[in-house]
């Protein structure tokens, strides 16, 4: 089931559960237990809503920041590797060709099988890490002769180092999830936010039922979005390797591959 259909199913299920709960409570729970003081209940419910909104905001920050960092670091890595490729053009032919080959090979691996592994297992692969290390070691092994080669090598070393730093950062965020206590707190808050309204003694009418359906559906939608964003490389809002693929296509095009 794709993300859109899953989201619709979750929202509809939550909306139905809210309406069923309202119907059951309004029919079987004595009215004297369900009628609260309007002003007091409204004040309490406003406080509950405010606290729950703060919890949602904390959760949103907790899941969005790693995803944003992965996207930013992927772009930084791709950009650094492109610049490294161009800097290598000014090296001696043997050094240039080997560095070019390692960059192309790494981009193929990082945007392909390793990215699939990140989606499934939330960790990088030893093969890609080894190739990244091999690239850095090869660059370190360059012995420039001319001033032009010296300047190119300095830039190349900095760019490859920047790419490696960005790689470590994005791989480190692969298994970033919401702090464990937050999920039960959010789910409990959702039940309280909807269930507390049952104490207002609302009549069992279609408009009131629609109100509960809308409330339950919106709360479920917020939680569903948080769940989909939680893992940067997986689920419905996962980061794609578009930057790395674009870099690979750019460099292939430059060499006419």
N, C-alpha and C positions, 0 to 999 in steps of 0.2 A: 504494500500500500504506500503510495507516495505521500509526501508531507501535507499537501493540500487536503487530500481525502482523509488522512489521519486527523488533521486539525478539525475538519468539519465534523467527523465522528465524535471526537472528544467534546467539542462544544455542544453538539446535540445531546449527547449522553448526559452531560452536566446540567443542561437546561431541563431535560426530562426528569432527572433526579431531583432538581430543585422544586419543580412543579409537583411531583409525586409527594415529596416531603411536606410541602405546603398543604396539599390535599389531605394527606393522612392526619397531620396535626390538627388542621381546622375541623376535621370530621370527628376524630376520636378523643382529642384532648379537651377536657371541659373548658368552657370559655373563661371561667374565673381564673384559670391558670395561664391563660394566654393574653389577657388584657393588661397591659402595663400602662403606667402613667406616660402620656404622650410626650410631654416636655422632657421628663427625666430619661425616658427611653431614647428619645432623639439625641440628647446630649451624650449618652453612653455610646450610642451607635456611631456618632460622629467621631468619638475618641477611638473606638475600635477601627473605624475606617482609616483614620489618620495613622494609627500604629501599623496597620496592615500595609498601607501605602509605603511607609518607610521601609518595612521589611522587603517589599517588592523592589524598591529602589536599590537597597543593599544587594539583593540577589542579582538584579540586573547588572550592576557594576561588577559584581564578582564573576559573572559569566561573560560579560562583554569585553572587559579589558584584555584577557588572554587571547580572545579571538581577534581583536583589533591589533594586538601586538604581533600575532602570527602573520596577519595580512601585511603589516608594515615591514616586518623582517623579511618576509618572502620577496617583497618588492625591492628592499635594500640589497638582498643577496643577489637577485637577478641583475640589478643595475651594476653592482660591483663586479660581477663576472663579465658583463658586457664590456665595461671599461678595462678590465684586466685583459680581455681578448685583444682589444685595440692596442693597449700598451705593449703587448707581446709582439706586435707587428714590427717593432723597432729593434728586436733582439736578433741575434745571429740566427740564420735559417733553421739550424738543428734545434735550438732552444725554442724558437717560435713555433715550429711544427708540433713539438711535443706538448708545449703548454696549450696550444690550440686544441689538440686532441683530447687532453685531459679535461679541459673546460667543457667541450662538447659532450664528452662521455659522461661527465658528472651531471650536466643539465638533463641529458636523456634519462639517466637513472633517477635523479631527484624528482623530476616531474612525472615519472612513470611508475615503476614498480615500488619505489620507496614511498611515494605519495599514497599508493594503494595500501601499503603496509601501515602507514600512519592512520589511515581511515579505519582499518580493521583492528590494529593492535595498539594504537596510540604511542608508538615509539619508532625511532628511526631504524635503519638497517645497517648492519656492519659493513656491507659492501659499499654503500654510499659514503659512510664515514671513512672507510679506508681510502676511497678514491679522492675524497676531499683532503685527507692527510697527504696522500701521494702528490696532489697538486701543490700543496704548500712546500713539501720537501723538494719537489722539482724546481720550484721558483727559488727556493733558498740555495739550490745547487747551481744556479746560473752564475757564470763568471763573466761579467761584462768587460769588454775591451776598450771600446770608444766611449767618449763622453755621452754620445747619444744613447748608447746601450746602458750606460750607468744611470742616466736619468729615467729611461724607460723601465729599468729593473727596479728602481726605487718606487716608482708609481705602481708597478705591477705587484710588488710585495705588499704595499699598503692596501691595494684593492683586493687582493686575495685574502689578506688578513681580515678586512672588513666583511667579506663574504663569509668567511669561516665564523666570525663573531655572530653575524646575523643568523647563520645556520644553527649554531648552538642555542641561540635564544628561541628560535621557532620550534626546534625539536624539544627544548625544555618545556614548552607550553603544551605539548601534544596531549598530555594526560590531565590537563587542568580541568577541574570540575568544581561545582559549587561546594563550599564547606558542608560536610556531612549533616550537621544539625539543622541546616537551613531548610532542607526539603520537608522533614516532618513538621517543622514550624510553619512553613508556608501552607502545607496541606491542612494542618489543624486550623490555621487562620482562615482559610477558605471556608471550611465547615462552619466556623463561628460567624463569619461575616454573613453567610446566607442564613444559617439557622437562627441567629438572633432575631431576624425579622419575623420569625414565626411567633414571637412573643408580643407582637404589636396587635394581635387580635384581628387581623384583616379578614374581611369576608371572603368566602370561597366564590370568587367571580372570575370571569375570563380576563379582564384587565389586570387583576392582581396576580393571576396565574402567569400572564405574559411578563409582568414585572419580575417575578421570581425566575422565570426562564431566562430573561435577559441578563439578570444579575449573575446567575449560576454560569451561564454561557460565557460571559465576559471574564469572570474570575478564572474559569477553566482555560480560556484562550490565553490569558496572561501567563499562566503556569506552563501551558503547552509551548509558548514561544520561548520561555526561559529554558525549558528542557531541550528544545531544538538548537539553542545557541550554546549550550553548556560545553560541549566538546568541540574545539576549534576545527578539527579535521573530519568530524563525523556529523551525522544527523542532517536536518534540513537546511541549516544555515552555515554549513561547513565552508571553510576557505578553500578555494580551488587553486591549482598550481598554474593559473593563467600567466602570471608574471614570468615564471620559469620557462613555460612553453613559448611565450612571446620572445624571450631572450634567445631560446634555442633556434626559433625560426629566423630571427634577425641575423644570428651568426651563421646559420646555414646559408641564408640568402647572400650574405657578404662573401662567402666562399663559393657560391654557385652550386651548393650541394643539393 
